[in-house]
Amino acid sequence: MKIAKRPVLTTTALAAVAAATLFGATAGQAAASQPARVDAPAALKVPDGNRLTGVFSAAGVQTYTCGANGTWTLLEPAATLWAKNDRSHRPVALHSRGPVWVSTVDGSAVNGAAVANSPKTGTIPELLLKSTATRGTGVFADVSYIQRLDTHGGVAPATACTGTDQVSVPYSATYAFYKPAK
């Protein structure tokens, strides 16, 4: 597992924003990420009355800080999302503390809170999150649920920590977004 000390908390998020601005993406690219279904554990099933509206691949880091008892505590994620089928990985959204997902295409955003998880050995758990707020009229407008699936990496170090230590651990995942069915 590759672990890197994180000297500045926002370095990864700033790099992701710069990449998104530099490479850009169109609303059409974001919309092209709408497959018919995703495979999720039963514990992460989205309630009836919601429809899948977007599936995005993501890569980034899970940043941990040293807690009072010498164990690592999640501080924040920082990841870039791209349309699942886009081989060039053009950024269409950023994921950060909140948790929040913000579209780099149209500025829409969704905040979420975990309501269920499905542990996986050797990686961060898969999650079902319920939207707590949305902003804008774009790809994340009116999102009701988010699934974090197919996770790889991102696990906090097993070693003890001291003081104000921070580490960022690379991870990848698939994020599926749902809106109320109309």
Secondary structure, DSSP 4 states (H G I P E B T S, - for coil): ---EE-SSTTHHHHHHHHHHHHH---HHHHHTT--S-----GGGPPPTTEEEEEEEEEEEEEEEEE-TTSSEEEEEEEEEEEETT-TT--EEEEEETTTEEEETTT--EEEEEEEEEEEETTEEEEEEEEEEEEESSSTTTT--EEEEEEEEE-PPPSS---TT-EEEEEEEEEEEEEEE--
